[in-house]
């Protein structure tokens, strides 16, 4: 089996903003779900990344 790798260049500030946004969404979901069904911090999220430059393959970024 051949393993393929890809990478995304991000700053700590970008990761922190993303984590804050996901934490905020989790809190909102929990408010809507009520006490019996809550979403925990181990919940996995799908985030979108985009490449705005067709010419370069290393210009991926987190979609806001």
C-alpha positions as CSV (number, residue, x, y, z in Angstrom):
1,X,0.0,0.0,0.0
2,X,1.4,3.4,-1.0
3,X,0.8,6.2,1.4
4,X,0.1,9.7,0.0
5,X,0.7,12.8,2.0
6,X,-0.5,16.3,1.7
7,X,0.2,19.3,3.9
8,X,-1.3,22.6,4.7
9,X,0.8,25.5,5.9
10,X,-1.0,27.3,8.7
11,X,-0.1,29.6,11.6
12,X,-0.9,29.1,15.2
13,X,-3.3,32.0,15.0
14,X,-5.2,30.4,12.1
15,X,-5.4,27.1,14.1
16,X,-6.5,29.0,17.2
17,X,-9.2,30.8,15.3
18,X,-10.4,27.6,13.8
19,X,-10.5,25.8,17.2
20,X,-12.4,28.8,18.8
21,X,-14.9,28.7,15.9
22,X,-15.4,24.9,16.4
23,X,-15.7,25.3,20.2
24,X,-18.3,28.0,19.6
25,X,-20.3,25.8,17.3
26,X,-20.1,22.9,19.8
27,X,-21.5,25.2,22.5
28,X,-24.3,26.3,20.2
29,X,-25.2,22.7,19.3
30,X,-25.2,21.7,22.9
31,X,-27.6,24.6,23.7
32,X,-29.9,23.4,21.0
33,X,-29.7,19.7,21.9
34,X,-30.3,20.2,25.6
35,X,-28.8,18.3,28.5
36,X,-29.4,14.7,27.4
37,X,-27.6,14.8,24.1
38,X,-24.4,16.8,24.1
39,X,-21.5,17.1,21.7
40,X,-18.1,16.6,23.4
41,X,-14.7,18.0,22.7
42,X,-13.7,14.7,21.0
43,X,-16.3,15.3,18.2
44,X,-14.6,15.3,14.8
45,X,-15.3,18.1,12.3
46,X,-14.9,18.3,8.6
47,X,-13.1,21.5,7.6
48,X,-12.8,22.8,4.1
49,X,-9.5,23.8,2.5
50,X,-9.3,25.6,-0.8
51,X,-6.6,26.3,-3.4
52,X,-7.2,29.7,-4.9
53,X,-4.3,29.3,-7.3
54,X,-4.7,26.6,-10.0
55,X,-1.0,27.1,-11.0
56,X,0.5,26.1,-7.6
57,X,-0.3,23.0,-5.6
58,X,1.1,24.3,-2.3
59,X,-1.3,27.3,-1.9
60,X,-4.0,25.5,0.0
61,X,-5.6,27.3,2.9
62,X,-8.4,26.9,5.4
63,X,-11.7,28.2,3.9
64,X,-13.4,30.8,6.1
